[in-house]
């Protein structure tokens, strides 16, 4: 029957953000064996969020990797042993850097990293010396990613446990991310009316002022202001407040004014 699974990999320190983007939460369960379900794995340099099995592989998709690539790299991998089809794709700042596909024949997009190039060259060498009916190219995505990330879905990592994950329920906080200019702005909106707005610089940028405007019934109900400074890449500023209407963030600097809006609806 074989494996059917998908996973994404991001820098290990971005684990909380990765789980928010894919809409998953840690259950607290730990296991040394990979079974059917949703799992996370913290490696020395990478964090992997994985959907294992036909019913779960679709919970982790390539759009998640594209979104997670804001300000860094994110890698998406998927494979189905029953159809012998596989894909691995790497994104940075929302752009596809490279990809390797296999669905009966290999296909390459962009410049593959050395690790995947080496796996592809080895597959070609083995295929040329192999009898007809044996396929070595299907393993390129698996082995190439193992060399980069340090994990492949059909091997048990030594000394590491998988985290059990579950989808975030509708009654739990809703998150929205907007990316524009030099910023990535995330809104985490709780049904109780609590809102956390997180402003992250995707590159070094000088900010003159950040204003959070809180509207109620169409009228301005309050303003929270932060005096700006030189933001380093990846630096964050969090604003926590109560809200039941429109929240608007205005960020001003040499880039003029960037505006981001979030709709708080505690009634769901």
N, C-alpha and C positions, 0 to 999 in steps of 0.2 A: 504493500500500500504506500509506503514511503512518507516523506515529510511534505507538508504544505505550510509555509510560514512567511511572514514579512517582518522586517525590523528596521528601525532607524538608529543611527549612532550620532551622538553629539559629544562635545567636550564634557567630561565627567562633572565639572562644576556647574553645568547647566541642567542638571537633573531636574530640579524643581520646575524650571521653565518648560522643559521638554514634556513633563507629565501634564502640565496645564494645557499645552498646545494639543496634545493627543487626547485630552479629556479623560485621563486616567488617574487613579489614586492608589497609593500603597495600602494593601490590606493588612500588612504586618506579618503575613505568612512568609516563611522561608523554606526553600527546598534546594537540595543539591542536584536534583533531576529535573530536566525540562519535560513537562507533560503538555497536554492540550490546555490552552488557556492564554491569559495575558500575563506577561512577566517583564521584569526589569533586571538588569545586570550591570553592576558598577565595576568597571575594569580600571586598571591604573590610570589610563588617559581618556577613556571613552565611557559614556553611559549608553546602554542599549535598551530600547523599549521594544518588545517583541510580541507578536500575535502568532501563536502556534496552533495549527489545525484549521480546517476549512471554515469553521464558524467564527474564527477569531483573526485570521490573517488580514481581513479587510478593515479591521479596526486601526491598523497602522498603514498609512498610505503615503504616496510620494508627495502629495500636497503638504503633508505635515513637515517633511524634510525641507521643502522649499521655504515654508514659513519659518522654520527653525534656523535657517541659514542666515537670517538677518544678523550682521555683525560677526559672522564666523562661517564655519563649514558644517554641513549636515549630510549624512550618507543614508540613502535608502537602498534596501535589498529585499528581494522577494524571489521565491522559487516554489515550484510545484513538481514534485518527483513523478507524479502520475503522467503529466504531459511533457516532462523534461524541458520546462521553460524557466528561465531565470532572467533577472534584471538587477543591475546595481547602478545607481546614479548618485553623483555628488553635486551638491549645490553650495554656492557661496553668495551671500547678499542677494538671494532670490533668483540667481542665474544658474542655469545648468552648466557646470564646468566640464563634466565628462560622464559617459555612460557606457556600459557594456551590456548587450542583450544577447540572449541565446534562445532561439525557438526553432531548432532544427539546423540553424546555421548562425555563426557569430556575427554580430554587428557592433561597430564602435562609433561613438559620438565624441568629438573633442579629443584632447590629448590624455591618454590613460596614464595614471601614475606608474612608477617603475614596478611596484608590487603586482599590479594587474597585468602589465606588459609581460612580466616574467612568467606569470601563471599562463598567459595566452601562448607565449613562446613554447613553454613546456608541453602544453596541450597539442600544439601543432606538431612538435617533435614526436610525441607518443602516438598521435593519430596517424602520422606517416608510416610508423613502424607497426601499426596495429592491423589485425585482420578486420575485414568488413563486418559491420554490425556492432562494434564497440565504439562508444562515444566518449571522448575525453573533454570536449569543449563545454559540456554542461557544468563541469567542476570549476571552470575559470572564475565565475563570480564568487563561489564559495571560498576557494583557496586564496584568491586575490584579496578579498576582504579580511580573511584571517590574518594575512600578513600585515594589513594596515591596522585593523582594530584589535586583533588578538582573540577573535571569537568566530566560530562557525556553528551553525544551528544543530549539526548532527554529532557534535563532540561535547563532552561534559568538561567544563572548565575546572581545573584543579584548584581546590582550596577556596572556591567562591560559591556563594549561594544565590539562587534566583529569588527576586522579590515577587510576591504575588501582587498583581494589579487588578483593579476593577474599574469600570466606567463610572464617572462622576454622575450622581443622580440629578434629576431635574431640580430638586429642592436645594441642591448645593450651589455655591457661588458660580455665577456665569462669567466667563472671561471673553474679552474681545481684544484683538491686537490690531493696531494701525501702524503702518510703516510709511514714512514720508520724509524726504530730505535727510538730514543727519540724525533723525530720531526714530526710535521705536517706542510706541506708547501703548501700554497694556492697561486695560480696565478690568478689575475683578469686582463684580457687582453681586452682593449678597441679597437674597430675597428679603432679609430684614431691613434693607435700606443702607447697609454699610457699603462704602465704595473705597477701594484702594486703586489709585491711579499711579502707575509706575512709568516714569520717563527715563529712557535709556539712550545714551549717545552711541550711535553706530560708528562714529569716528571722532577724533578730537575736534572740538568746536567751542567757540566762545559764545556764551549765552548772556544776554543783558538782563532778561527777566522771564520768569515763568508765572503765569496767572492761571488759576483754576476758578472758573466762573460756574456757580451753582444756581440753576434756575428752578423755580417752582411755579407751576401753572403759567408758564410763559414769562414770568417776571424774575428778574435777577434777585436771588435770595441771599447771596453771600459770595465773597471773593477771598481766596487764599493766594498769597503772593510769596514768591521766593526770589530773592535777589540773585542774579546770575553770577557765573564765574566761568573759568576755562574748564570745560568737561573733558576728561580723558575718554578714550574709546572704552565702552562697556560700563562707564560710570552711570549710576542710577540715582534718582530722587523719587521718593514715594510720598504721596499725599493721601491721607486717610480722612474720610469725612462721611457724614450722613447725607443721603440724597434720595429724592423721589421723582426726579425729572431729568432735564438735560444737564449734562456736565460738559463744559467746553474748556479745553486747555489751549492757551495761547502762549507760544514761545517766541520771544523776539531776540534778534541779534543781527549780525551783519548779513544774514541770509533773509532779512526782512522778518515777516511774521508767519509762523506755521501754526495752523489750527487743527485740533483733533476733537471730535465730539463723541460722547457716549450717552446712551439713553438708559437711565436707571428706572426700573419698573419693579418695585418690591412686591407688587401683587402677582408677578409672573406672567 
